[in-house]
Amino acid sequence: MDIEIMARRYHALADPGRLAIVDALLVGDLSPGELGHALGLSSSLLAHHLGVLQDAGLVVRARSHADGRRAYVRLIPAALDSLRPTTKVTAPRVAFVCTRNGARSPLAAAVWRTRSQIPVTSAGTHPGPSLHPRAISIADRHGLDLGSRRTAHIRDVLRPTDLVVAVCDNAHEELGSVRRHVHWSVPDPGQVDTDEIFEDVLAQLTERIGTLAALTS
């Protein structure tokens, strides 16, 4: 998709009136009169909005097959599909990294296994002796498989072809110029050590992983 076309479509949808028109057309075609009545738009303002949407390739106007004096406005669904993220990531394996490999990175790896078939691992820049007990309990609560309960050092785990996702600021800064390195600024739940912060961190990781997994092949 041409970036200029995408920009024009985003611009067209940035107006509340035009966004309301698109929303109204999601279910079916409407005449300009029906649109104006449903949305409370004057004929001149509606004509302006429809012109912008049509120029952006988001809607088309066509004559009625029954009465050529009437016209209907139709949404182009493919135009909306084109506004979805176009970034694609390829990775033979994903490696989640945090400082101690005790909570964030193993939880992220566990969530990843539920969202993608791409192999995953986790490690720490300064791994602790074991996983945090709350990480284990929250994984059990959500039915997540943590795999091994042992921690690992990045030097023993990372491969040059890995997509490395640093899920903490310390690990991100220590990794420096590691190739194919993504950074997510997620707080260390172990510092607060409550069920609430572990749940919040898991929710953050789950949301971010949902986005990344959809882009990765």
N, C-alpha and C positions, 0 to 999 in steps of 0.2 A: 504494500500500500504506500503510495506517494505521501510523504510527510506533509506536503502542502494541502493535499486533499483532506487528510486527517485534521489538520489545523482548522481548515474551513468548516468542517463538520462540528468540531468541538466548539468553535465560535458560534455557529448557528444554534447549538443546543444550550449556550450559556445564558440565553434570555428566558425568563420564567414563562412568558407567553408562548414561545416556540416549543419549550419543553412540554408545556401543557398540551399543545397540539399533537406532538409526537405521542404522548401518553394516551391521548384520546384515540389515536389511530392504531394503537397496538392491537386492539380487539378486532377492528373492522374498518372499512372505508366509510367516509362521511362526506357529504356535500359541504361546500363552503358555508352555506346557510346553516346547516346543522352544527357545524363547528362553531360558528359565531354565536349561535343561540346557546350551545352547551357551555361555552367558555366566557360568555359575556363580552365578546370583542366586537368592536365596530367593524364595518365592512372594509374601511380603508386600512385599519391596523391589521386585520386578518390578511388582507391582500399582501401587505408588506411582509408579514411573517411567512406566509406561504411562499412568497418569492425568494426569500432568503433560504428557506428549507429546500426549495426546489433547486436553486443554484448550487447548494451544497450536496445535491444528489441524495437527499434523505426522503423526499416525497415526490410523487408524480401526480399530475392531474389528467384525467381522461374523461371523455364524453360518455354518457350513459348509453348502453347498448339498446335500451328500450326507448329513451327519449333524448335525442341528440341535443336538445336545448338545456339539458341538465349536465352537470359535471360532478365528478367525485374525486376526492383526494385519497391517495393510497400511500401508505408507508412502504419504504423499501427495506425489508428486514436485513438484507445483506449489508446495507450501509451501516447499520448499527453494529452488526457483527464485526465490521472492519475496525471499529473503535476499541476492540479488545486489545490487550497488550500483544505486541508483535515480537517482543524479545523472546528468544529461544536459547536455552542453555543445554549443552550436551555434556554428559559426565558418565564415565564408566562406574564411578563410585562417589558417594558423598561422605565427607568426614566432618562431623561436628566437633568443635574444639572449644573448651573453656579452660579455666585455670587449673582446677583440681580434678576435673573429670568426675565430680561427685554428684552432680545434680543436673545442671542445664544441658550439658552435651549428651549424657546418656538418655535423658528424657526426650531430647530432640530426636535422637536416633530411634527411640522407641516409637515416637509419633510418626516419623518418616516411614517406618515399616508398614504402617497402616495406610499410607497415602501413595506409595510408589513401589514399583518392582525393582528400582535401581538399588543395588547393594549400598549399605550404609555402615559406618563405624563411628566411633567417638574416641577422643583422647584428651589429655590435658597437657598444658605447658609445664605445670608443676603438680602432677597428680598426687592426690592424697592416698591414704592406705586402703580406703574402701568407699563405696557409695554412701551418700547421706541417707540415714534411716528414713527421713521424710520423703526422699525421692523414691525409695522402694515402696513405701506405703501409698503414696499418691499414684504410682504406676499400678499397683495392685487394685486400687480403688477404681481406676479408669480402664482396667483390663489391658494395660500396655505391657509388652514383653521387653524387658530391659536386657535380655540376653545374659551375658556374663556379668556377674556382680563385682568383677575385679576392675580396677582402674588401669589406664595405660598411658604411657608417655608418647608424645607426638613423634619422637625420633624412632619409635618402634612400630608406628602405625601408618604414618602418612606416606603416600606414594606421589610421585610427580604428576600423575594424571588425575588425582583426586580433585573434586570441587570442595575446597575447604571453607566451611562456614564457621566463623568465630562467633560464638554466642555470648561473648562478654568482651568488655573494653580492654581488660588487661591482656587477654589472649590476642586480640586484634593488634594491639600495639607491639606485643612481643613477636608476633609472626612476621611483621614488617613486610618484606617483599615476596613472601610466599606466593608462588604463581597460582592463579585462579582462586583468589581469596575474597570471600564475601564476609561482611561484618554486620551483625545484629547486636545492637546495644541493649542487652537484657540484664536486669539487675541480679545480683547474687542472692538467691533466697536463703542461703545458709547464714547470712549475716543477721537476718531478722529471725529466721527459724520459727515460723508459724505455719500452720496449715494454710492460712489465707494467702500468704506470699507465695507459697509453693503452687497453690491453685492459680494465682494470677500469672506466675511465670509460665506454667504449663499452657495457660490460655494464650499468652503472647506467642509462645513457640508454635502452638497449633495453628494459629492464624497465619503466621509467617510461612510455615511449612506448606500450608494449603496453597499459598500463592506460588512459592518456589517449585513445588512438585508439579503444578499445572504447566509450568514453563520449561521443565527439564525432561530431557529424553536421553 
